[in-house]
Amino acid sequence: MKRIESVAVVLPAFNEEKDLPALLARIQETLTAQSFRYQVIVVDDGSKDRTAEIAGEAAGKMPLTLIQHEVNKGLGMGIQTGLSAAMKVADVVVVMDSDNTHDPIYVMDMVRRLETEDLQLVIASRYQPGSVIVGLSAFRKMLSLGCFLLMKTIVPFRNVRDYSTGFRAYDSALLKRMAQVYGEDKLVEESGFVCMLEVLLKLRSIGTKAGEIPYTLRYDLKEGVSKLRIWKTLKRYLAVVNRYRATRPEAANIVAQQVKA
């Protein structure tokens, strides 16, 4: 059993003044008393509202670092900045959405799985028994399920069902190995929502050991407007799958080991 002493929570944020305060309060309430040290890294991606100000105020009350992009670069670049910074300061990096749809209570389950099992990545999955989705339209649920079935068929990843969720816990050693293979500035290259699929397929290519936990996705708590553009995202999904589907995990893993050596 490995001991995890520190966890960095990465929050890529763009115009999240309505939802960020409640999420930060919940993170502080949930993680303060845990056995591991935690810190929050808010990546403000060129917001035009009070997102950066809210994060700055919270930094006086909890362990929080604010990183700002001068202009909006997209979700992918927000995650790229957050992963690059967080993997250097913590044993585990947790990425969450900043719109209050993810409950930090599940961070403890993720950390426990990483500590007690031979895993490098734990995903909060919508497709595990016991998972619940609250406040999402039937159309969006059907679309998500269709994407899951398609991904599972053409780019199977052992023990992974949810390819697009933004709620994940990464072993920092895994991210550093990924950086060796792809470059630290190319952990994430897609700018939009499809970046979550891109990261997962890159991790698949280097032989990552992954697991999932069930969770409740709370769209009913989200006050801000959704930034997802469905049909544009679907086109990018297909482009990313075509780029990585032919990548053999075993071959890429050999490359990763050579780089590591």
C-alpha positions, -999 to 999 in steps of 0.1 A, spaced: 0 0 0 14 34 -10 8 64 11 -5 96 -6 5 126 14 -6 155 -9 -34 161 -34 -37 190 -58 -72 198 -71 -71 215 -105 -101 237 -114 -100 251 -150 -125 280 -149 -140 303 -175 -167 328 -163 -176 306 -133 -185 334 -108 -219 319 -102 -207 284 -93 -171 287 -81 -178 300 -46 -201 271 -37 -176 246 -51 -146 261 -32 -165 262 0 -174 225 -5 -138 216 -12 -126 233 20 -153 217 40 -147 182 26 -109 181 23 -96 201 53 -98 172 78 -84 145 56 -51 126 62 -35 141 31 -26 178 25 -46 194 -2 -42 225 -23 -64 240 -50 -51 253 -83 -76 275 -101 -67 282 -137 -87 313 -148 -89 310 -185 -93 346 -194 -126 351 -176 -145 384 -181 -164 381 -148 -153 379 -111 -138 344 -114 -103 355 -107 -114 378 -79 -133 351 -62 -104 327 -64 -81 354 -50 -104 361 -21 -106 323 -14 -68 321 -13 -69 340 20 -90 313 36 -77 280 21 -46 267 3 -53 280 -32 -31 291 -60 -45 312 -89 -30 309 -123 -44 333 -150 -45 332 -188 -46 367 -201 -70 356 -229 -94 326 -232 -75 296 -246 -102 269 -241 -108 241 -216 -79 220 -229 -53 247 -223 -67 253 -188 -62 217 -180 -28 217 -196 -17 246 -174 -32 229 -143 -18 195 -149 17 209 -156 17 229 -124 0 203 -101 21 173 -109 52 191 -96 37 198 -61 15 169 -52 14 131 -52 -20 130 -68 -37 155 -92 -75 156 -92 -92 175 -120 -128 187 -115 -152 209 -133 -156 243 -118 -194 245 -123 -203 227 -91 -215 196 -108 -188 174 -92 -188 168 -54 -153 167 -38 -166 140 -14 -156 115 -41 -119 126 -39 -115 104 -8 -127 73 -27 -103 81 -56 -73 86 -33 -82 54 -14 -83 34 -47 -49 48 -57 -34 40 -23 -47 4 -20 -48 -9 -56 -24 -11 -84 -39 19 -103 -25 51 -117 -57 67 -127 -92 67 -111 -122 81 -130 -155 92 -115 -177 74 -140 -213 80 -150 -215 44 -163 -207 24 -131 -234 6 -111 -247 31 -85 -239 62 -106 -267 88 -108 -271 118 -132 -293 146 -119 -306 175 -140 -295 164 -175 -319 163 -204 -329 129 -219 -312 140 -252 -279 147 -235 -281 114 -216 -288 95 -248 -259 113 -266 -235 106 -238 -244 69 -237 -240 67 -275 -205 82 -273 -196 57 -245 -207 27 -266 -188 41 -296 -156 47 -277 -157 14 -260 -160 -3 -294 -133 15 -313 -108 25 -286 -113 0 -258 -95 9 -226 -95 -18 -199 -117 -10 -169 -127 24 -184 -163 32 -194 -165 70 -191 -142 85 -217 -153 121 -214 -158 130 -178 -137 158 -164 -136 143 -129 -104 122 -126 -75 115 -102 -41 110 -117 -10 97 -100 16 124 -105 42 99 -115 19 89 -144 16 125 -156 54 129 -155 58 97 -176 32 110 -200 52 143 -202 83 123 -211 65 106 -240 45 135 -254 62 166 -239 52 186 -208 36 213 -230 17 187 -250 -1 168 -222 -33 184 -237 -34 197 -273 -71 199 -279 -86 232 -268 -122 222 -263 -142 196 -244 -128 168 -264 -95 173 -245 -107 148 -219 -109 121 -245 -75 131 -259 -58 128 -225 -74 94 -219 -63 80 -252 -27 93 -246 -28 75 -212 -41 44 -229 -12 45 -253 13 43 -225 -3 13 -208 -20 31 -179 -37 10 -152 -71 26 -147 -102 21 -125 -135 38 -120 -158 47 -91 -195 55 -93 -207 90 -84 -236 114 -87 -233 141 -113 -253 172 -102 -263 193 -132 -291 206 -110 -266 225 -89 -251 243 -119 -262 280 -121 -241 291 -150 -248 285 -187 -234 253 -203 -204 260 -227 -207 227 -245 -213 230 -283 -225 195 -291 -221 190 -328 -187 208 -329 -175 186 -301 -187 154 -319 -167 163 -350 -136 168 -328 -143 135 -311 -141 116 -344 -109 135 -353 -92 126 -321 -103 90 -322 -89 87 -358 -56 101 -346 -51 77 -317 -71 46 -325 -42 30 -344 -18 36 -315 -10 3 -300 -7 6 -262 20 -20 -260 42 -2 -286 38 32 -270 45 17 -236 79 4 -249 86 39 -261 77 53 -227 100 28 -209 128 38 -233 123 74 -225 122 66 -188 154 47 -190 
